[in-house]
Amino acid sequence: MENSSSASYFGPGGLDIAGAFFTPIQHPIPPPSTKRHTKISVIGLGNVGMAIAQTILTQDLADELALVDAIPDKLRGEMLDLQHAAAFLPRTKIVASVDYSVTAGSDLCIVTAGARQVSGESRLNLLHRNVALFRKIIPPLAEYSPETILLIVSNPVDVLTYVAWKLSGLPSYRVIGSGTNLDSSRFRFLIADHLDVNAQDVEACIIGEHGDSSVALWSSISVRGVPILSFLDKRQITYEKETLENIHKAVINGAYEVIKLKGYTSWAIGYSVASLARSILRDQRRIHPVSVLAKGLHDIDGGDVFLSLPALLGRTGVLATTHVHMTEEEAGHLRKSAKTILEVQSQLEV
């Protein structure tokens, strides 16, 4: 039996729905040949880095996991602790070193390393210290794995993804920030909790900056295909705009609350990054709100800026961005979010 494309169902010649739905990202080189051995490197073994490493192992996403950190004793300790769980995990080779040569041949490099803010330090000074740290991290990653995809998790993630792109020399579609992937999960959870449904049945998205200027796309929220706000309007069910704003504020403040209660965030970002790794390395072609080069999209101008948009992810990185529906108000907020990030970037020398 011959395989047939689903396009045949749309009449003679088919309809180029994919072409209308996405803005493709130009890839000048063909995808790498499929290989059985998959290698992931995690740089920075704080709470976030270890949660990511642990989730990658339990979800069987890599044949080899390389760990890099600046503290040798902690690094070896974490490596041994994971290796000792070998009898309970899928078979994965785990290696570790303070030397970046251990990352050679990585399919995906996940960067969580970052300087900690000291008391009284400005966010700008902290950012300058993180840029200095990235100057030591990013170039050797690109040197040892020239075909890798960089996934930046360190904060402020949008600006540091831009910095990583500049320092690596890699094409923009192979430099991705974790962005609002986790914010969107929090958003879906809160809406699901409000409606008493499963969060997996909620389609909802946060875009823009991973931070205070993020944009909640209320106009496109749906539960199993039912648009929420238009449904309420048609049924003449009143709702307070303040309720919507409070949910968005809860998304923004979610990480702060967790940090206040337990001292750091870890598990949710671990699952979030693992979901991105799965979509990329297994060529799942799933859509995630992640930080991508957004210049020229949705009338964003003023310079090269990375911020979160719904993006189609696959084995070569960012394959396309979606033509996501936005109201004029939401589009205006997105452009304002881009301006906020660009103002910070203007104070950097990269």
C-alpha positions as CSV (number, residue, x, y, z in Angstrom):
1,M,0.0,0.0,0.0
2,E,1.3,3.4,-0.9
3,N,1.6,6.1,1.7
4,S,-0.6,9.1,1.1
5,S,-0.3,12.6,2.5
6,S,-3.1,14.1,4.5
7,A,-3.0,17.0,2.0
8,S,-4.9,14.8,-0.4
9,Y,-8.0,15.2,1.7
10,F,-8.1,18.9,0.8
11,G,-8.9,18.5,-2.8
12,P,-6.9,18.3,-6.0
13,G,-3.4,19.6,-5.5
14,G,-4.1,20.0,-1.8
15,L,-3.9,23.2,0.3
16,D,-0.7,24.7,1.6
17,I,-2.1,25.1,5.1
18,A,1.4,24.7,6.7
19,G,2.7,27.5,4.5
20,A,-0.1,29.8,5.7
21,F,0.1,28.8,9.3
22,F,3.9,29.3,9.9
23,T,6.7,31.7,9.1
24,P,9.5,29.3,8.1
25,I,13.0,29.8,9.4
26,Q,15.5,29.5,6.6
27,H,18.0,26.7,7.1
28,P,20.9,26.9,4.6
29,I,22.2,23.5,5.4
30,P,20.4,20.1,5.3
31,P,19.4,18.4,8.6
32,P,22.1,16.2,10.0
33,S,21.9,12.5,9.3
34,T,20.0,10.5,11.8
35,K,22.3,8.8,14.3
36,R,21.6,6.5,17.2
37,H,23.9,8.1,19.8
38,T,22.4,11.2,21.4
39,K,24.5,13.5,23.6
40,I,23.3,16.2,25.9
41,S,25.5,18.5,28.0
42,V,24.3,20.5,31.0
43,I,26.4,23.5,32.0
44,G,25.9,24.6,35.6
45,L,24.9,22.1,38.3
46,G,22.9,24.2,40.7
47,N,19.4,23.3,41.7
48,V,18.1,24.0,38.2
49,G,20.9,22.2,36.3
50,M,20.5,19.1,38.5
51,A,16.7,19.0,38.1
52,I,17.2,19.2,34.3
53,A,19.9,16.4,34.4
54,Q,17.7,14.2,36.6
55,T,14.6,14.7,34.3
56,I,16.6,14.0,31.2
57,L,17.8,10.7,32.7
58,T,14.4,9.5,33.9
59,Q,12.8,10.3,30.5
60,D,15.6,8.5,28.6
61,L,16.4,11.4,26.4
62,A,20.1,10.8,25.9
63,D,22.7,8.0,25.4
64,E,25.3,10.2,27.0
65,L,25.0,13.1,29.5
66,A,28.0,15.4,30.1
67,L,28.0,17.6,33.2
68,V,30.1,20.8,33.5
69,D,30.5,23.0,36.6
70,A,33.2,25.3,38.0
71,I,33.3,23.5,41.4
72,P,35.2,20.2,41.0
73,D,34.1,18.5,44.2
74,K,30.5,19.2,43.8
75,L,30.7,18.2,40.1
76,R,32.2,14.8,40.9
77,G,29.7,14.3,43.8
78,E,26.7,15.0,41.5
79,M,28.1,12.7,38.8
80,L,28.7,9.8,41.3
81,D,25.2,10.3,42.8
82,L,23.6,10.0,39.4
83,Q,25.8,7.1,38.3
84,H,24.9,5.2,41.5
85,A,21.3,5.2,40.3
86,A,22.2,3.3,37.1
87,A,20.2,0.2,38.2
88,F,17.0,2.2,38.3
89,L,17.4,4.2,35.1
90,P,17.6,3.7,31.4
91,R,21.2,3.1,30.3
92,T,23.0,6.4,29.9
93,K,26.7,7.2,30.1
94,I,27.3,10.0,32.5
95,V,30.6,12.0,32.4
96,A,31.7,15.2,34.1
97,S,34.5,17.7,34.0
98,V,35.4,21.3,34.6
99,D,37.0,21.2,31.1
100,Y,34.6,21.9,28.2
101,S,36.2,19.3,26.1
102,V,33.9,16.8,27.8
103,T,31.0,18.4,25.9
104,A,32.5,17.5,22.5
105,G,30.0,16.2,19.9
106,S,26.9,17.3,21.9
107,D,23.6,17.4,20.0
108,L,22.2,19.8,22.7
109,C,24.0,22.1,25.2
110,I,21.8,23.3,28.0
111,V,23.2,26.3,29.8
112,T,21.9,27.0,33.4
113,A,25.0,28.6,34.8
114,G,24.7,32.2,36.1
115,A,26.1,34.5,38.7
116,R,24.1,35.0,41.8
117,Q,22.8,38.5,42.8
118,V,24.5,39.8,45.9
119,S,22.7,42.1,48.3
120,G,22.3,45.6,47.0
121,E,23.5,44.7,43.5
122,S,21.6,46.2,40.6
123,R,20.1,43.9,37.9
124,L,22.2,45.6,35.3
125,N,25.4,44.9,37.2
126,L,24.3,41.3,37.6
127,L,23.7,41.1,33.9
128,H,27.2,42.4,33.1
129,R,28.6,39.7,35.4
130,N,26.6,37.0,33.6
131,V,27.7,38.3,30.2
132,A,31.3,38.0,31.4
133,L,30.5,34.4,32.5
134,F,29.0,33.6,29.1
135,R,32.2,34.8,27.4
136,K,33.9,31.9,29.1
137,I,31.1,29.3,28.5
138,I,29.6,29.8,25.1
139,P,32.7,30.0,22.7
140,P,34.1,26.6,23.9
141,L,30.7,25.0,23.6
142,A,30.5,26.1,20.0
143,E,34.1,25.1,19.3
144,Y,33.7,21.6,20.7
145,S,30.2,21.0,19.2
146,P,29.9,23.2,16.1
147,E,26.7,21.4,15.0
148,T,25.0,21.7,18.5
149,I,21.8,23.4,19.5
150,L,22.2,25.8,22.4
151,L,19.3,25.9,24.9
152,I,19.7,28.8,27.3
153,V,18.0,28.7,30.7
154,S,20.1,31.2,32.7
155,N,18.3,34.5,33.5
156,P,17.5,37.0,32.2
157,V,16.9,34.4,29.6
158,D,15.9,36.6,26.6
159,V,19.0,38.9,26.9
160,L,21.4,36.0,27.6
161,T,20.0,34.0,24.6
162,Y,20.9,37.0,22.5
163,V,24.3,37.1,24.1
164,A,24.8,33.4,23.5
165,W,23.8,33.9,19.8
166,K,26.4,36.7,19.4
167,L,29.2,34.8,21.2
168,S,28.6,31.4,19.6
169,G,28.5,32.4,15.9
170,L,25.8,29.8,15.4
171,P,22.8,30.5,13.2
172,S,19.9,31.9,15.2
173,Y,17.7,28.9,14.6
174,R,20.2,26.8,16.7
175,V,20.1,29.2,19.7
176,I,17.0,29.0,21.8
177,G,16.0,30.3,25.1
178,S,13.7,28.4,27.5
179,G,11.6,31.6,27.5
180,T,8.0,31.4,28.6
181,N,7.6,27.7,28.1
182,L,7.3,27.3,31.9
183,D,5.3,30.5,32.3
184,S,2.8,29.1,29.8
185,S,2.6,25.9,31.9
186,R,1.8,27.9,35.0
187,F,-0.8,29.8,33.0
188,R,-2.5,26.6,31.8
189,F,-2.4,25.2,35.4
190,L,-4.1,28.3,36.8
191,I,-6.8,28.4,34.2
192,A,-7.4,24.6,34.5
193,D,-7.6,25.0,38.3
194,H,-10.1,27.9,37.9
195,L,-12.2,25.8,35.5
196,D,-11.7,22.5,37.3
197,V,-10.3,20.7,34.2
198,N,-7.1,18.9,33.2
199,A,-4.3,21.4,32.4
200,Q,-3.4,19.3,29.3
201,D,-6.8,20.2,27.9
202,V,-6.1,23.9,28.1
203,E,-4.5,25.7,25.2
204,A,-3.0,29.0,26.6
205,C,0.2,30.9,25.9
206,I,2.4,33.5,27.5
207,I,4.7,35.3,25.0
208,G,7.2,38.2,25.0
209,E,9.7,38.7,27.8
210,H,10.2,36.0,30.4
211,G,9.5,38.6,33.1
212,D,7.3,41.4,34.1
213,S,6.5,42.6,30.6
214,S,5.2,39.2,29.4
215,V,2.0,39.1,27.4
216,A,-0.9,36.7,28.2
217,L,-2.8,35.8,25.0
218,W,-6.3,35.8,26.4
219,S,-7.9,36.1,23.0
220,S,-6.6,32.6,21.9
221,I,-7.3,30.6,25.1
222,S,-9.4,27.5,24.6
223,V,-10.3,24.3,26.3
224,R,-10.4,21.3,23.9
225,G,-11.1,23.7,21.0
226,V,-13.7,25.8,22.8
227,P,-12.6,29.5,22.8
228,I,-13.1,30.6,26.4
229,L,-13.7,34.3,26.2
230,S,-15.9,34.2,23.0
231,F,-17.9,31.3,24.7
232,L,-18.5,33.5,27.7
233,D,-19.6,36.4,25.5
234,K,-22.0,34.3,23.5
235,R,-23.6,32.9,26.6
236,Q,-23.6,36.5,28.1
237,I,-21.7,35.3,31.1
238,T,-20.0,38.3,32.6
239,Y,-16.4,38.1,33.9
240,E,-14.2,40.7,35.4
241,K,-11.1,41.8,33.5
242,E,-9.4,42.1,36.9
243,T,-9.8,38.4,37.3
244,L,-7.8,37.8,34.1
245,E,-5.2,40.3,35.2
246,N,-4.8,38.6,38.6
247,I,-4.2,35.2,36.9
248,H,-1.5,36.8,34.7
249,K,0.1,38.4,37.8
250,A,0.0,35.0,39.5
251,V,2.0,33.6,36.5
252,I,4.6,36.3,36.8
253,N,4.9,36.0,40.6
254,G,4.8,32.2,40.5
255,A,8.6,31.7,40.6
256,Y,9.0,34.4,43.2
257,E,6.6,32.6,45.5
258,V,8.3,29.3,45.1
259,I,11.7,30.9,45.8
260,K,10.3,32.6,48.9
261,L,8.9,29.3,50.2
262,K,11.7,26.9,49.4
263,G,14.6,29.1,48.4
264,Y,14.8,28.2,44.7
265,T,12.9,26.7,41.7
266,S,13.9,23.4,40.2
267,W,11.4,20.7,39.4
268,A,9.0,22.7,37.1
269,I,11.9,24.1,35.1
270,G,13.4,20.7,34.9
271,Y,10.3,19.2,33.3
272,S,9.9,22.3,31.1
273,V,13.5,22.0,29.7
274,A,13.2,18.2,29.3
275,S,10.0,18.7,27.2
276,L,12.0,21.1,24.9
277,A,14.9,18.6,24.7
278,R,12.5,15.9,23.7
279,S,10.8,18.0,21.0
280,I,14.2,19.0,19.5
281,L,16.2,15.7,19.6
282,R,13.3,13.5,18.6
283,D,12.2,15.8,15.9
284,Q,8.7,16.0,17.4
285,R,7.8,19.2,15.5
286,R,5.9,20.4,18.6
287,I,5.0,24.1,19.2
288,H,6.5,25.7,22.3
289,P,6.6,29.3,23.4
290,V,10.4,29.8,23.5
291,S,12.8,32.7,23.1
292,V,13.7,33.1,19.4
293,L,15.1,35.8,17.2
294,A,11.9,37.9,16.7
295,K,13.2,40.8,14.6
296,G,10.7,41.5,11.8
297,L,7.9,39.3,13.3
298,H,4.7,40.9,14.4
299,D,6.0,44.3,13.5
300,I,8.9,44.0,16.0
301,D,11.7,46.4,15.0
302,G,14.5,48.4,16.6
303,G,17.2,45.7,16.4
304,D,17.9,42.0,17.0
305,V,15.9,40.8,19.9
306,F,15.1,37.4,21.4
307,L,11.7,36.9,23.0
308,S,9.2,34.2,23.3
309,L,6.8,33.3,20.5
310,P,5.1,30.0,19.7
311,A,7.8,28.2,17.7
312,L,7.9,24.8,15.8
313,L,10.8,22.8,17.2
314,G,12.6,19.9,15.5
315,R,16.0,18.3,15.1
316,T,17.7,21.3,13.6
317,G,16.3,23.8,16.1
318,V,13.6,26.4,15.4
319,L,11.8,25.3,12.2
320,A,9.2,28.1,12.1
321,T,7.2,30.5,14.2
322,T,3.4,30.4,14.2
323,H,1.1,33.2,12.9
324,V,-0.4,33.4,16.3
325,H,-3.7,35.3,16.6
326,M,-3.4,38.5,18.7
327,T,-5.7,41.4,19.3
328,E,-4.3,44.9,18.6
329,E,-3.9,45.4,22.4
330,E,-1.9,42.2,22.7
331,A,0.3,43.0,19.7
332,G,1.0,46.4,21.3
333,H,2.0,44.8,24.6
334,L,4.3,42.4,22.7
335,R,6.1,45.3,20.9
336,K,6.4,47.1,24.3
337,S,7.9,43.9,25.7
338,A,10.5,43.8,22.9
339,K,11.3,47.4,23.5
340,T,11.9,46.6,27.2
341,I,14.4,43.9,26.3
342,L,16.2,46.1,23.6
343,E,16.7,48.9,26.2
344,V,18.6,46.4,28.4
345,Q,20.6,45.1,25.5
346,S,21.6,48.6,24.5
347,Q,23.6,48.8,27.7
348,L,25.7,45.7,26.9
349,E,28.9,45.4,24.8
350,V,28.6,42.1,22.9
